[in-house]
């Protein structure tokens, strides 16, 4: 099941030629249409005709999220506003939101890459696609929507929230594929169990989950509880939205749609490009987008690339499941800690639930990590000794996996606030001072 076999299985030489042509045209467009990039090129003495191949990408400047904020709202657009048919924006928790725009052709490209994503997850025209990503300024809902319509699936644009209604429609409409965040998938699984609905009465067979990093253990948990195949999808609004990369049924890395977005892996400290297979920060260059083509956009996501052909037959490069974000990384007493590592520890234990909260504080100049963990109902006990034993076991497991000591606090099921969007896993009190 490959949506665009011509592209997705293209031989490397031919694909590189296509990328070279597109990159060269894109650089010229950026030079002539976006003053921000023209200035950067001029500072580096780069003429628009100089760039002819992807090998030269490493000489080009990076773009970071702050550049979008500095050029708020439309100054990075490479087309007149009359050509823009859609605008999305990220929620600006700090400062101004990040604004992205699309021409009619950009929307077509977006639908195409999402169609590839959904087809890779086994979706076809006879499927019922339950889209529980938020609709609106967030790219998740509408992004998946257009691709789902393109493949001819029956779309349920239910958006996020209102879980009881989600369950009812899922049952009544016979949803076969669900799209939402992985944490919401687990939340739904819990709600299904609480409502006494049997997964056998549902027609769900697969889910495409993204918009936040998640672990292999969380995948197993979702697959077990919802009895579906859980696939990882990757995207970010700055690049296009969902549809930048996606897993196939072999679940061995996410295929990057590199005829539109060229990936690179860099060292986030030195900014040097790293050799294939090395873990580093993922960077994307848009080579076909019209309204907002970003050059070497730093995603802050940590992953590695694999250029080997996939068992599914696709030849396009695969990126590893994201290991976290370079800016989500907590440095606790000098040790690099990703929330996903703690999650892995908890998911490996039968007594704990994958709901947790990390609270980092600094006491007497020393970093202190507190981990709140929800305990499975049948393991929650009034017996202090039993609970102490479990607490020590978790502390020991965190220590041996991460090399740091944590104070574990066991809490009853459903104590930790549930999120219907991206889960909040970390409270870093050190930053508040
Ligand atoms: Zn594959």
Boltz pocket constraint, residues with backbone or C-beta under 6 A from the ligand:
constraints:
  - pocket:
      binder: B
      contacts: [[A, 247], [A, 248], [A, 249], [A, 250], [A, 253], [A, 255], [A, 310], [A, 311], [A, 312], [A, 313], [A, 314]]
      max_distance: 6.0
